[in-house]
Amino acid sequence: MTWATSTAEPLVPAEGIARMADATTLRTLHWTPVGDPWAVALIVHGLGEHAGRYETVGAALTEAGIDVYAYDHRGFGGSSGFRAYVDTWAQLHDDLANRVEATRAERPGLPLVMYAHSLGGLIAAGYVLPGTGRPMPDLLVLSGPAIDSVQPAWKKKLAAILTGIVPRMRLANGLANDGLSRDPSVRAKADADPLCIGSSTVRFGAEAFAEQDRLQSLLPGVASMPVPTYLLQGSDDPIVPLRSADVLALKGNVTRRVWPGLRHECHHEPEHAEVLAAVVTWIRSQVAAGVAGS
């Protein structure tokens, strides 16, 4: 089966560099809307990829009048650092805090929406939950958030053992080859992208598994998400199945939208325009209800 593709020129984001406190440099991207924006968004990307893959999100949000910023995680994409490696998970939260503050400074007073996908959803969910004391977004969109582990138990145990011995040893991510989208060109493009990688270090895996365990222990005691949250999932996602976010979907302040037949990257499915229009509609409704920037 084939799908029609747009012949329009993709919207090219402006690139920049942000330097973190430990001298790590993060590649930043900026999609600018036409006219004065009424909100600002910060994209937090997933595992093995980079923010440059979010053209459809950047285009949909800017066309709706939302200013869009993004960055590559340390060790990913165009950012510096050993590939897919962190010393501690807190480094990812520190980087996100830096980007939230920078985005606020660029667009003071506008509602700030965090659009976080997959691994980015794990980072963002742990970032906003109580106890971090970090600068917060006004709204949160979680796309296929990897807040629970779907990896086999042996891989978790192996990562926990090896992280103290060979922390930079690499293991394949082990994600379903056809799991991103029903459009095969999405996987083909990712495979040909030199900024995408198919493996992670033992340390990164162990830190991610530990963060998932932390959230799964924390969430049962959380009555409501601290900011309005839109939970976006494809019903046929083999990478982060629906059940992974069931505990989050039951919380107050959460709106869940499941798209029948769609896979992991709903923003790269043939129906992405409809998916992202629904995201914009939700953002507009929240802003109209009184969400204020800070």
MIDOSE-1310 file (N, C-alpha, C; in nm, 2 decimals, decimal comma, always signed):
residues 294
mtwa	+0,09/-0,12/+0,00/+0,00/+0,00/+0,00/+0,09/+0,12/+0,00; +0,05/+0,23/-0,08/+0,13/+0,35/-0,08/+0,04/+0,47/-0,04; +0,10/+0,57/+0,00/+0,03/+0,69/+0,04/+0,09/+0,81/-0,03; +0,00/+0,91/-0,06/+0,05/+1,03/-0,12/+0,14/+1,11/-0,03
tsta	+0,24/+1,17/-0,09/+0,33/+1,25/-0,01/+0,33/+1,39/-0,06; +0,35/+1,49/+0,03/+0,34/+1,63/+0,00/+0,46/+1,67/-0,09; +0,43/+1,75/-0,19/+0,54/+1,80/-0,28/+0,59/+1,94/-0,23; +0,53/+1,99/-0,12/+0,57/+2,12/-0,07/+0,71/+2,11/-0,01
eplv	+0,78/+2,22/-0,02/+0,92/+2,22/+0,04/+0,90/+2,22/+0,20; +0,98/+2,13/+0,26/+0,97/+2,12/+0,41/+1,02/+2,26/+0,47; +0,96/+2,29/+0,58/+1,00/+2,41/+0,66/+1,13/+2,38/+0,73; +1,24/+2,46/+0,69/+1,37/+2,43/+0,74/+1,39/+2,51/+0,87
paeg	+1,42/+2,45/+0,98/+1,44/+2,52/+1,11/+1,58/+2,59/+1,11; +1,59/+2,70/+1,19/+1,72/+2,76/+1,21/+1,79/+2,68/+1,32; +1,92/+2,66/+1,30/+2,00/+2,58/+1,39/+2,08/+2,67/+1,48; +2,11/+2,63/+1,60/+2,19/+2,70/+1,70/+2,26/+2,60/+1,79
iarm	+2,33/+2,66/+1,89/+2,41/+2,58/+1,98/+2,38/+2,63/+2,12; +2,35/+2,55/+2,22/+2,34/+2,59/+2,36/+2,45/+2,51/+2,44; +2,52/+2,59/+2,52/+2,62/+2,53/+2,60/+2,57/+2,50/+2,74; +2,59/+2,38/+2,79/+2,54/+2,34/+2,92/+2,65/+2,37/+3,03
adat	+2,62/+2,36/+3,16/+2,71/+2,40/+3,26/+2,84/+2,32/+3,26; +2,83/+2,19/+3,21/+2,95/+2,10/+3,21/+3,02/+2,11/+3,07; +2,99/+2,21/+2,99/+3,05/+2,24/+2,86/+2,99/+2,15/+2,75; +2,90/+2,06/+2,78/+2,83/+1,99/+2,67/+2,76/+2,09/+2,58
tlrt	+2,76/+2,07/+2,45/+2,69/+2,16/+2,36/+2,57/+2,08/+2,30; +2,46/+2,15/+2,30/+2,33/+2,09/+2,25/+2,30/+2,16/+2,12; +2,27/+2,08/+2,01/+2,22/+2,15/+1,89/+2,07/+2,19/+1,92; +2,04/+2,31/+1,88/+1,90/+2,36/+1,90/+1,84/+2,39/+1,76
lhwt	+1,71/+2,38/+1,75/+1,64/+2,41/+1,63/+1,52/+2,50/+1,66; +1,48/+2,58/+1,56/+1,38/+2,68/+1,58/+1,29/+2,69/+1,45; +1,17/+2,65/+1,46/+1,07/+2,67/+1,36/+0,99/+2,80/+1,39; +0,99/+2,90/+1,30/+0,93/+3,03/+1,33/+0,79/+3,04/+1,26
pvgd	+0,69/+3,07/+1,33/+0,56/+3,09/+1,27/+0,55/+3,23/+1,19; +0,45/+3,24/+1,11/+0,42/+3,37/+1,04/+0,33/+3,45/+1,14; +0,37/+3,57/+1,16/+0,29/+3,65/+1,25/+0,33/+3,63/+1,40; +0,25/+3,70/+1,48/+0,28/+3,69/+1,63/+0,22/+3,56/+1,68
pwav	+0,31/+3,48/+1,75/+0,26/+3,35/+1,81/+0,17/+3,37/+1,93; +0,09/+3,28/+1,96/+0,00/+3,28/+2,08/+0,05/+3,17/+2,18; +0,14/+3,09/+2,14/+0,20/+2,99/+2,24/+0,34/+2,95/+2,18; +0,41/+2,89/+2,27/+0,55/+2,84/+2,23/+0,56/+2,69/+2,27
aliv	+0,63/+2,62/+2,19/+0,64/+2,47/+2,21/+0,79/+2,44/+2,22; +0,82/+2,33/+2,30/+0,95/+2,28/+2,31/+0,94/+2,13/+2,28; +1,01/+2,08/+2,18/+1,01/+1,94/+2,14/+1,12/+1,86/+2,21; +1,08/+1,75/+2,27/+1,18/+1,66/+2,34/+1,18/+1,53/+2,27
hglg	+1,28/+1,49/+2,20/+1,28/+1,38/+2,10/+1,30/+1,25/+2,17; +1,29/+1,14/+2,09/+1,30/+1,00/+2,14/+1,44/+0,94/+2,13; +1,44/+0,81/+2,15/+1,56/+0,73/+2,15/+1,62/+0,71/+2,01; +1,75/+0,73/+2,00/+1,82/+0,70/+1,88/+1,80/+0,79/+1,76
ehag	+1,73/+0,90/+1,79/+1,70/+1,00/+1,68/+1,74/+1,14/+1,72; +1,68/+1,24/+1,66/+1,72/+1,38/+1,69/+1,60/+1,47/+1,66; +1,61/+1,59/+1,70/+1,50/+1,68/+1,68/+1,47/+1,72/+1,54; +1,57/+1,70/+1,45/+1,54/+1,73/+1,31/+1,44/+1,65/+1,24
ryet	+1,41/+1,53/+1,31/+1,31/+1,44/+1,25/+1,16/+1,49/+1,27; +1,15/+1,61/+1,34/+1,01/+1,65/+1,38/+0,96/+1,76/+1,29; +0,99/+1,75/+1,16/+0,94/+1,85/+1,06/+0,79/+1,86/+1,06; +0,72/+1,74/+1,07/+0,58/+1,75/+1,06/+0,52/+1,82/+1,18
vgaa	+0,58/+1,80/+1,30/+0,53/+1,86/+1,42/+0,56/+2,01/+1,41; +0,69/+2,05/+1,37/+0,72/+2,19/+1,36/+0,63/+2,26/+1,26; +0,60/+2,19/+1,14/+0,52/+2,26/+1,04/+0,37/+2,28/+1,09; +0,32/+2,17/+1,16/+0,18/+2,18/+1,20/+0,16/+2,29/+1,31
ltea	+0,26/+2,29/+1,40/+0,24/+2,39/+1,51/+0,27/+2,53/+1,46; +0,37/+2,55/+1,38/+0,39/+2,69/+1,33/+0,28/+2,74/+1,24; +0,22/+2,65/+1,16/+0,11/+2,69/+1,08/-0,01/+2,73/+1,16; -0,02/+2,68/+1,29/-0,13/+2,71/+1,38/-0,09/+2,84/+1,46
gidv	+0,03/+2,89/+1,44/+0,07/+3,02/+1,51/+0,15/+2,99/+1,64; +0,21/+2,87/+1,65/+0,28/+2,84/+1,77/+0,43/+2,84/+1,73; +0,51/+2,91/+1,81/+0,66/+2,92/+1,79/+0,72/+2,79/+1,85; +0,81/+2,73/+1,77/+0,85/+2,59/+1,80/+1,00/+2,59/+1,82
yayd	+1,05/+2,54/+1,93/+1,19/+2,52/+1,96/+1,21/+2,37/+1,99; +1,33/+2,32/+1,97/+1,37/+2,18/+1,99/+1,52/+2,18/+2,02; +1,56/+2,06/+2,06/+1,71/+2,04/+2,08/+1,74/+1,89/+2,08; +1,86/+1,86/+2,05/+1,91/+1,72/+2,05/+1,96/+1,69/+2,19
hrgf	+1,92/+1,58/+2,25/+1,98/+1,54/+2,38/+2,13/+1,52/+2,37; +2,20/+1,54/+2,48/+2,34/+1,51/+2,48/+2,37/+1,37/+2,44; +2,47/+1,35/+2,35/+2,50/+1,22/+2,30/+2,41/+1,17/+2,19; +2,33/+1,26/+2,13/+2,24/+1,23/+2,02/+2,24/+1,34/+1,92
ggss	+2,21/+1,30/+1,79/+2,20/+1,40/+1,69/+2,32/+1,48/+1,67; +2,30/+1,61/+1,67/+2,41/+1,71/+1,65/+2,47/+1,76/+1,78; +2,43/+1,71/+1,89/+2,48/+1,75/+2,02/+2,61/+1,68/+2,05; +2,69/+1,73/+2,14/+2,82/+1,67/+2,17/+2,80/+1,56/+2,28
gfra	+2,90/+1,49/+2,31/+2,89/+1,39/+2,41/+2,90/+1,25/+2,35; +2,95/+1,15/+2,43/+2,96/+1,01/+2,38/+2,82/+0,96/+2,34; +2,81/+0,89/+2,23/+2,68/+0,86/+2,17/+2,59/+0,78/+2,27; +2,47/+0,82/+2,29/+2,37/+0,75/+2,38/+2,43/+0,71/+2,51
yvdt	+2,48/+0,81/+2,58/+2,54/+0,79/+2,71/+2,51/+0,91/+2,80; +2,49/+0,88/+2,93/+2,48/+0,98/+3,03/+2,55/+0,92/+3,16; +2,61/+1,01/+3,24/+2,66/+0,97/+3,36/+2,55/+0,94/+3,46; +2,45/+1,03/+3,46/+2,33/+1,01/+3,54/+2,21/+1,06/+3,47
waql	+2,09/+1,01/+3,50/+1,97/+1,06/+3,44/+1,94/+1,21/+3,46; +1,99/+1,25/+3,58/+1,96/+1,39/+3,61/+2,02/+1,49/+3,51; +2,13/+1,45/+3,44/+2,18/+1,53/+3,34/+2,08/+1,57/+3,23; +1,99/+1,47/+3,20/+1,89/+1,50/+3,10/+1,79/+1,60/+3,15
hddl	+1,75/+1,59/+3,28/+1,66/+1,68/+3,34/+1,73/+1,82/+3,35; +1,86/+1,83/+3,38/+1,93/+1,96/+3,38/+1,92/+2,02/+3,25; +1,95/+1,94/+3,14/+1,94/+2,00/+3,01/+1,81/+2,05/+2,97; +1,70/+1,97/+3,01/+1,57/+2,01/+2,98/+1,53/+2,14/+3,05
anrv	+1,57/+2,15/+3,18/+1,55/+2,27/+3,25/+1,61/+2,39/+3,19; +1,73/+2,38/+3,14/+1,80/+2,48/+3,06/+1,72/+2,53/+2,94; +1,67/+2,43/+2,87/+1,59/+2,46/+2,75/+1,46/+2,52/+2,78; +1,39/+2,48/+2,89/+1,27/+2,55/+2,93/+1,29/+2,69/+2,96
eatr	+1,40/+2,72/+3,04/+1,43/+2,85/+3,08/+1,46/+2,94/+2,96; +1,54/+2,88/+2,86/+1,58/+2,96/+2,74/+1,46/+2,99/+2,66; +1,36/+2,89/+2,65/+1,24/+2,91/+2,57/+1,15/+3,01/+2,63; +1,14/+3,01/+2,76/+1,07/+3,11/+2,83/+1,13/+3,25/+2,80
aerp	+1,26/+3,26/+2,81/+1,32/+3,39/+2,78/+1,30/+3,44/+2,64; +1,29/+3,35/+2,55/+1,27/+3,39/+2,41/+1,13/+3,44/+2,39; +1,03/+3,38/+2,46/+0,89/+3,41/+2,44/+0,82/+3,43/+2,58; +0,87/+3,54/+2,65/+0,81/+3,56/+2,78/+0,66/+3,59/+2,78
glpl	+0,58/+3,53/+2,87/+0,44/+3,55/+2,88/+0,36/+3,46/+2,80; +0,42/+3,39/+2,70/+0,34/+3,29/+2,62/+0,32/+3,16/+2,69; +0,21/+3,09/+2,68/+0,20/+2,95/+2,74/+0,30/+2,86/+2,67; +0,37/+2,78/+2,75/+0,47/+2,69/+2,70/+0,42/+2,55/+2,70
vmya	+0,43/+2,49/+2,58/+0,38/+2,35/+2,56/+0,51/+2,26/+2,54; +0,52/+2,15/+2,62/+0,63/+2,06/+2,60/+0,57/+1,94/+2,52; +0,63/+1,92/+2,40/+0,59/+1,80/+2,31/+0,70/+1,70/+2,32; +0,67/+1,59/+2,39/+0,77/+1,49/+2,43/+0,73/+1,35/+2,37
hslg	+0,82/+1,29/+2,30/+0,79/+1,16/+2,23/+0,88/+1,05/+2,29; +0,82/+0,94/+2,32/+0,88/+0,81/+2,35/+0,98/+0,83/+2,47; +1,11/+0,81/+2,44/+1,21/+0,84/+2,54/+1,20/+0,98/+2,60; +1,17/+1,08/+2,51/+1,14/+1,21/+2,55/+1,03/+1,22/+2,65
glia	+0,93/+1,13/+2,63/+0,81/+1,13/+2,72/+0,85/+1,08/+2,86; +0,95/+0,98/+2,86/+1,00/+0,94/+2,99/+1,07/+1,05/+3,06; +1,16/+1,12/+2,98/+1,23/+1,24/+3,04/+1,14/+1,34/+3,09; +1,04/+1,38/+3,01/+0,94/+1,49/+3,04/+0,85/+1,45/+3,16
agyv	+0,80/+1,33/+3,16/+0,71/+1,28/+3,27/+0,78/+1,29/+3,40; +0,91/+1,24/+3,40/+0,98/+1,24/+3,53/+1,02/+1,38/+3,57; +1,04/+1,47/+3,47/+1,07/+1,61/+3,49/+0,96/+1,68/+3,56; +0,84/+1,66/+3,52/+0,73/+1,74/+3,57/+0,67/+1,69/+3,70
lpgt	+0,69/+1,56/+3,73/+0,62/+1,50/+3,84/+0,68/+1,56/+3,97; +0,61/+1,56/+4,08/+0,64/+1,63/+4,20/+0,78/+1,60/+4,25; +0,84/+1,70/+4,31/+0,97/+1,68/+4,37/+1,09/+1,73/+4,29; +1,08/+1,77/+4,17/+1,19/+1,81/+4,09/+1,23/+1,96/+4,12
grpm	+1,13/+2,05/+4,14/+1,16/+2,19/+4,17/+1,22/+2,26/+4,05; +1,20/+2,21/+3,93/+1,25/+2,27/+3,81/+1,15/+2,36/+3,74; +1,19/+2,45/+3,65/+1,10/+2,53/+3,58/+1,00/+2,45/+3,50; +0,88/+2,47/+3,51/+0,77/+2,39/+3,45/+0,71/+2,44/+3,32
pdll	+0,67/+2,35/+3,23/+0,59/+2,40/+3,12/+0,45/+2,43/+3,17; +0,36/+2,49/+3,08/+0,22/+2,51/+3,12/+0,14/+2,39/+3,07; +0,18/+2,33/+2,96/+0,11/+2,21/+2,91/+0,21/+2,11/+2,87; +0,16/+1,98/+2,87/+0,25/+1,87/+2,83/+0,18/+1,78/+2,74
vlsg	+0,24/+1,75/+2,62/+0,19/+1,65/+2,53/+0,29/+1,54/+2,53; +0,24/+1,42/+2,57/+0,32/+1,30/+2,57/+0,28/+1,20/+2,46; +0,37/+1,18/+2,36/+0,34/+1,10/+2,25/+0,41/+0,97/+2,27; +0,33/+0,86/+2,28/+0,39/+0,73/+2,30/+0,50/+0,72/+2,41
paid	+0,47/+0,78/+2,53/+0,58/+0,79/+2,63/+0,63/+0,66/+2,68; +0,76/+0,64/+2,69/+0,82/+0,52/+2,73/+0,84/+0,52/+2,88; +0,73/+0,53/+2,96/+0,74/+0,54/+3,10/+0,74/+0,40/+3,17; +0,72/+0,29/+3,09/+0,73/+0,16/+3,15/+0,82/+0,08/+3,05
svqp	+0,89/-0,02/+3,11/+0,98/-0,10/+3,02/+0,91/-0,21/+2,95; +0,94/-0,22/+2,82/+0,89/-0,33/+2,74/+1,00/-0,42/+2,70; +1,12/-0,39/+2,75/+1,24/-0,47/+2,72/+1,23/-0,60/+2,81; +1,29/-0,71/+2,76/+1,30/-0,83/+2,84/+1,37/-0,81/+2,97
awkk	+1,33/-0,89/+3,07/+1,39/-0,88/+3,20/+1,54/-0,90/+3,20; +1,59/-0,99/+3,11/+1,73/-1,02/+3,11/+1,81/-0,90/+3,07; +1,76/-0,82/+2,98/+1,83/-0,70/+2,93/+1,84/-0,60/+3,05; +1,74/-0,58/+3,13/+1,74/-0,49/+3,24/+1,85/-0,54/+3,34
klaa	+1,85/-0,67/+3,37/+1,94/-0,73/+3,46/+2,09/-0,71/+3,41; +2,10/-0,74/+3,28/+2,23/-0,73/+3,22/+2,29/-0,58/+3,23; +2,20/-0,49/+3,20/+2,24/-0,35/+3,20/+2,28/-0,31/+3,34; +2,20/-0,35/+3,44/+2,23/-0,32/+3,58/+2,37/-0,37/+3,63
iltg	+2,40/-0,49/+3,58/+2,53/-0,55/+3,61/+2,65/-0,48/+3,54; +2,63/-0,47/+3,41/+2,74/-0,42/+3,32/+2,77/-0,27/+3,34; +2,67/-0,19/+3,39/+2,69/-0,05/+3,40/+2,81/-0,01/+3,49; +2,83/-0,09/+3,59/+2,94/-0,07/+3,68/+3,08/-0,13/+3,63
ivpr	+3,07/-0,20/+3,52/+3,19/-0,27/+3,47/+3,23/-0,21/+3,33; +3,14/-0,21/+3,24/+3,17/-0,15/+3,10/+3,06/-0,06/+3,06; +3,05/+0,06/+3,13/+2,94/+0,15/+3,11/+2,92/+0,20/+2,97; +3,03/+0,20/+2,89/+3,02/+0,25/+2,75/+3,00/+0,14/+2,65
mrla	+2,99/+0,01/+2,69/+2,96/-0,10/+2,60/+2,82/-0,07/+2,54; +2,81/-0,10/+2,41/+2,69/-0,08/+2,33/+2,60/-0,20/+2,32; +2,47/-0,18/+2,32/+2,38/-0,29/+2,29/+2,27/-0,23/+2,20; +2,23/-0,32/+2,11/+2,12/-0,28/+2,01/+2,00/-0,24/+2,09
ngla	+1,93/-0,13/+2,04/+1,81/-0,09/+2,10/+1,70/-0,19/+2,09; +1,70/-0,27/+1,99/+1,60/-0,38/+1,98/+1,46/-0,34/+1,95; +1,44/-0,23/+1,88/+1,31/-0,18/+1,85/+1,26/-0,25/+1,72; +1,13/-0,27/+1,71/+1,06/-0,33/+1,59/+1,09/-0,25/+1,47
ndgl	+1,14/-0,32/+1,36/+1,18/-0,25/+1,24/+1,07/-0,18/+1,18; +0,95/-0,23/+1,19/+0,83/-0,17/+1,12/+0,74/-0,10/+1,22; +0,80/-0,06/+1,34/+0,72/-0,01/+1,45/+0,69/+0,14/+1,44; +0,77/+0,21/+1,36/+0,76/+0,36/+1,37/+0,63/+0,41/+1,30
srdp	+0,60/+0,35/+1,18/+0,49/+0,40/+1,10/+0,45/+0,30/+1,00; +0,33/+0,30/+0,95/+0,28/+0,21/+0,85/+0,34/+0,25/+0,71; +0,40/+0,37/+0,70/+0,46/+0,42/+0,58/+0,61/+0,37/+0,59; +0,65/+0,28/+0,50/+0,78/+0,22/+0,51/+0,89/+0,33/+0,48
svra	+0,86/+0,44/+0,42/+0,96/+0,54/+0,39/+1,01/+0,60/+0,52; +0,93/+0,60/+0,62/+0,97/+0,66/+0,75/+1,09/+0,58/+0,81; +1,08/+0,45/+0,81/+1,19/+0,37/+0,86/+1,32/+0,38/+0,76; +1,29/+0,38/+0,63/+1,40/+0,39/+0,54/+1,48/+0,52/+0,55
kada	+1,40/+0,63/+0,58/+1,47/+0,76/+0,59/+1,55/+0,76/+0,72; +1,49/+0,70/+0,83/+1,56/+0,70/+0,96/+1,69/+0,62/+0,95; +1,68/+0,50/+0,88/+1,80/+0,41/+0,86/+1,91/+0,48/+0,79; +1,87/+0,57/+0,69/+1,97/+0,64/+0,61/+2,02/+0,77/+0,68
dplc	+1,97/+0,80/+0,79/+2,00/+0,93/+0,85/+2,13/+0,91/+0,94; +2,23/+0,98/+0,91/+2,36/+0,96/+0,98/+2,35/+1,01/+1,13; +2,25/+1,09/+1,16/+2,23/+1,14/+1,30/+2,14/+1,04/+1,38; +2,09/+0,94/+1,32/+2,02/+0,84/+1,40/+2,11/+0,72/+1,43
igss	+2,09/+0,66/+1,55/+2,17/+0,54/+1,59/+2,08/+0,43/+1,64; +2,12/+0,31/+1,62/+2,04/+0,19/+1,66/+2,08/+0,12/+1,78; +2,18/+0,18/+1,86/+2,22/+0,12/+1,98/+2,24/+0,22/+2,09; +2,25/+0,18/+2,21/+2,27/+0,26/+2,33/+2,38/+0,20/+2,42
tvrf	+2,44/+0,28/+2,50/+2,54/+0,23/+2,59/+2,46/+0,16/+2,71; +2,54/+0,07/+2,77/+2,48/+0,00/+2,89/+2,44/+0,10/+3,00; +2,52/+0,20/+3,02/+2,49/+0,30/+3,12/+2,36/+0,37/+3,09; +2,34/+0,41/+2,96/+2,22/+0,48/+2,93/+2,10/+0,39/+2,95
gaea	+2,11/+0,26/+2,91/+2,00/+0,17/+2,93/+1,97/+0,15/+3,08; +2,07/+0,13/+3,16/+2,05/+0,11/+3,30/+1,98/+0,23/+3,37; +2,03/+0,35/+3,33/+1,97/+0,48/+3,38/+1,82/+0,49/+3,34; +1,79/+0,46/+3,21/+1,65/+0,47/+3,17/+1,56/+0,37/+3,24
faeq	+1,61/+0,24/+3,25/+1,53/+0,14/+3,33/+1,51/+0,19/+3,47; +1,61/+0,25/+3,53/+1,59/+0,29/+3,67/+1,49/+0,40/+3,68; +1,49/+0,49/+3,58/+1,39/+0,60/+3,58/+1,25/+0,55/+3,56; +1,24/+0,45/+3,47/+1,11/+0,38/+3,45/+1,06/+0,32/+3,58
drlq	+1,15/+0,25/+3,65/+1,11/+0,19/+3,78/+1,07/+0,30/+3,88; +1,14/+0,41/+3,88/+1,11/+0,52/+3,97/+0,96/+0,57/+3,94; +0,93/+0,59/+3,82/+0,80/+0,65/+3,78/+0,69/+0,55/+3,81; +0,72/+0,42/+3,79/+0,62/+0,32/+3,82/+0,59/+0,31/+3,97
sllp	+0,69/+0,34/+4,05/+0,67/+0,34/+4,20/+0,60/+0,46/+4,24; +0,63/+0,57/+4,17/+0,58/+0,70/+4,21/+0,43/+0,73/+4,16; +0,40/+0,68/+4,04/+0,27/+0,72/+3,98/+0,15/+0,67/+4,06; +0,15/+0,55/+4,12/+0,03/+0,51/+4,20/-0,01/+0,60/+4,31
gvas	+0,09/+0,68/+4,36/+0,06/+0,78/+4,47/+0,03/+0,92/+4,42; +0,03/+0,93/+4,29/+0,00/+1,07/+4,23/-0,14/+1,07/+4,18; -0,22/+1,17/+4,24/-0,36/+1,18/+4,20/-0,38/+1,25/+4,07; -0,29/+1,35/+4,04/-0,31/+1,43/+3,92/-0,18/+1,48/+3,87
mpvp	-0,17/+1,49/+3,74/-0,05/+1,55/+3,68/-0,04/+1,69/+3,72; +0,08/+1,75/+3,74/+0,09/+1,88/+3,79/+0,06/+1,99/+3,68; +0,06/+1,95/+3,55/+0,02/+2,04/+3,45/-0,08/+1,96/+3,35; -0,17/+2,03/+3,29/-0,26/+1,96/+3,19/-0,18/+1,88/+3,09
tyll	-0,22/+1,75/+3,07/-0,14/+1,66/+2,99/-0,22/+1,59/+2,89; -0,17/+1,59/+2,76/-0,24/+1,52/+2,65/-0,16/+1,40/+2,62; -0,22/+1,28/+2,64/-0,15/+1,16/+2,62/-0,19/+1,10/+2,48; -0,10/+1,10/+2,39/-0,12/+1,06/+2,25/-0,06/+0,93/+2,22
qgsd	-0,14/+0,83/+2,17/-0,08/+0,70/+2,14/-0,15/+0,64/+2,02; -0,07/+0,55/+1,95/-0,13/+0,47/+1,84/-0,17/+0,33/+1,90; -0,28/+0,28/+1,86/-0,33/+0,15/+1,92/-0,24/+0,04/+1,88; -0,17/+0,05/+1,76/-0,09/-0,06/+1,71/+0,06/-0,04/+1,73
dpiv	+0,09/+0,04/+1,83/+0,23/+0,07/+1,86/+0,30/-0,05/+1,92; +0,40/-0,11/+1,85/+0,47/-0,23/+1,91/+0,59/-0,19/+1,99; +0,63/-0,06/+1,99/+0,75/-0,02/+2,06/+0,72/+0,02/+2,20; +0,61/+0,10/+2,22/+0,56/+0,14/+2,35/+0,41/+0,11/+2,35
plrs	+0,37/-0,01/+2,38/+0,23/-0,05/+2,37/+0,14/+0,03/+2,47; +0,01/+0,04/+2,43/-0,08/+0,12/+2,50/-0,08/+0,09/+2,66; -0,06/-0,03/+2,70/-0,07/-0,06/+2,84/+0,04/+0,01/+2,92; +0,15/+0,05/+2,85/+0,26/+0,11/+2,92/+0,22/+0,24/+2,99
advl	+0,12/+0,31/+2,93/+0,08/+0,43/+2,99/-0,06/+0,43/+3,06; -0,11/+0,31/+3,08/-0,24/+0,29/+3,15/-0,24/+0,36/+3,28; -0,14/+0,35/+3,36/-0,13/+0,41/+3,49/-0,14/+0,56/+3,49; -0,08/+0,62/+3,38/-0,08/+0,76/+3,36/-0,22/+0,81/+3,32
alkg	-0,28/+0,73/+3,23/-0,41/+0,77/+3,17/-0,52/+0,79/+3,28; -0,50/+0,72/+3,39/-0,60/+0,73/+3,50/-0,59/+0,85/+3,59; -0,48/+0,93/+3,57/-0,46/+1,04/+3,66/-0,54/+1,16/+3,62; -0,57/+1,25/+3,72/-0,64/+1,37/+3,69/-0,55/+1,46/+3,60
nvtr	-0,61/+1,55/+3,53/-0,54/+1,65/+3,45/-0,48/+1,58/+3,32; -0,53/+1,46/+3,29/-0,48/+1,39/+3,17/-0,60/+1,36/+3,07; -0,57/+1,40/+2,94/-0,66/+1,37/+2,83/-0,59/+1,27/+2,75; -0,65/+1,15/+2,73/-0,59/+1,04/+2,65/-0,66/+1,03/+2,51
rvwp	-0,58/+1,03/+2,41/-0,63/+1,01/+2,27/-0,56/+0,89/+2,21; -0,63/+0,79/+2,17/-0,57/+0,67/+2,11/-0,62/+0,67/+1,96; -0,52/+0,66/+1,87/-0,55/+0,66/+1,73/-0,55/+0,51/+1,68; -0,67/+0,46/+1,64/-0,68/+0,32/+1,59/-0,59/+0,29/+1,47
glrh	-0,51/+0,18/+1,48/-0,43/+0,14/+1,37/-0,29/+0,21/+1,36; -0,27/+0,31/+1,43/-0,15/+0,39/+1,42/-0,04/+0,32/+1,50; +0,09/+0,35/+1,46/+0,20/+0,29/+1,53/+0,27/+0,39/+1,62; +0,40/+0,37/+1,64/+0,47/+0,45/+1,74/+0,48/+0,60/+1,72
echh	+0,52/+0,64/+1,60/+0,53/+0,78/+1,56/+0,41/+0,83/+1,49; +0,31/+0,86/+1,57/+0,18/+0,91/+1,51/+0,20/+1,03/+1,43; +0,30/+1,11/+1,46/+0,33/+1,23/+1,38/+0,40/+1,20/+1,25; +0,43/+1,07/+1,23/+0,49/+1,03/+1,10/+0,40/+0,93/+1,02
epeh	+0,28/+0,91/+1,07/+0,18/+0,82/+1,01/+0,12/+0,90/+0,89; +0,06/+0,83/+0,79/-0,01/+0,90/+0,68/-0,12/+1,00/+0,74; -0,17/+0,97/+0,86/-0,27/+1,06/+0,91/-0,22/+1,17/+1,00; -0,09/+1,20/+0,99/-0,02/+1,29/+1,08/-0,09/+1,43/+1,09
aevl	-0,14/+1,47/+0,98/-0,21/+1,60/+0,98/-0,33/+1,61/+1,07; -0,41/+1,50/+1,07/-0,52/+1,49/+1,16/-0,48/+1,48/+1,30; -0,37/+1,39/+1,32/-0,32/+1,37/+1,46/-0,28/+1,50/+1,52; -0,20/+1,58/+1,44/-0,14/+1,70/+1,49/-0,25/+1,82/+1,50
aavv	-0,35/+1,81/+1,41/-0,46/+1,91/+1,43/-0,53/+1,89/+1,56; -0,54/+1,76/+1,60/-0,61/+1,73/+1,73/-0,53/+1,79/+1,85; -0,39/+1,77/+1,83/-0,30/+1,83/+1,93/-0,32/+1,98/+1,95; -0,32/+2,05/+1,83/-0,34/+2,19/+1,83/-0,48/+2,23/+1,89
twir	-0,58/+2,16/+1,86/-0,71/+2,18/+1,91/-0,71/+2,17/+2,07; -0,64/+2,07/+2,12/-0,63/+2,06/+2,26/-0,56/+2,17/+2,32; -0,45/+2,21/+2,26/-0,37/+2,32/+2,31/-0,45/+2,45/+2,32; -0,53/+2,48/+2,21/-0,61/+2,59/+2,20/-0,72/+2,59/+2,32
sqva	-0,77/+2,47/+2,34/-0,88/+2,46/+2,44/-0,82/+2,49/+2,58; -0,70/+2,45/+2,60/-0,63/+2,47/+2,73/-0,60/+2,62/+2,75; -0,55/+2,68/+2,65/-0,51/+2,82/+2,65/-0,64/+2,90/+2,67; -0,74/+2,87/+2,60/-0,87/+2,94/+2,62/-0,93/+2,93/+2,76
agva	-0,90/+2,81/+2,82/-0,94/+2,79/+2,96/-0,86/+2,86/+3,07; -0,76/+2,93/+3,02/-0,69/+3,01/+3,12/-0,54/+2,98/+3,15; -0,48/+2,89/+3,07/-0,34/+2,86/+3,09/-0,26/+2,99/+3,06; -0,17/+3,03/+3,15/-0,09/+3,15/+3,13/+0,05/+3,12/+3,13
gs	+0,13/+3,19/+3,05/+0,27/+3,18/+3,05/+0,33/+3,25/+3,17; +0,46/+3,22/+3,20/+0,52/+3,28/+3,31/+0,66/+3,33/+3,28
